[in-house]
Amino acid sequence: MLIYEVNLTVEDEIYDDYFAWLVPHVKEILQFRGFTKAEISEDKTVENESGQRKLIVHYTVSSDEDLHDYFVNHAAKMRAGAVEKFGNKFSATRRMYQSLIIL
């Protein structure tokens, strides 16, 4: 099992609209092969003095092959939708993890 993590930094001025857009966006990604669940969290370790808020989305993905399929066939379109709607008022970084033990 893989964890695909997306770290988002969102300008305060668009946060409410961005979050309202993000939830159905994540639900759409969950329709792709191998994506089994997702969790959206807010990073509370960061003080909100910069006019930005930080969100983290963790997707659980069944296999390397499923994640690769997403990157090759869907990721560019899914990412472009956010840029078209919100421009440079947010940023995203991504990481992948391999689960070793679930207790």
Secondary structure, 3 states (H helix, E strand, C coil): CEEEEEEEEEEHHHHHHHHHHHHHHHHHHCCCCCEEEEEEEECCCCCCCCCEEEEEEEEEECCHHHHHHHHHHCHHHHHHHHHHHHCCCEEEEEEEEECCCCC
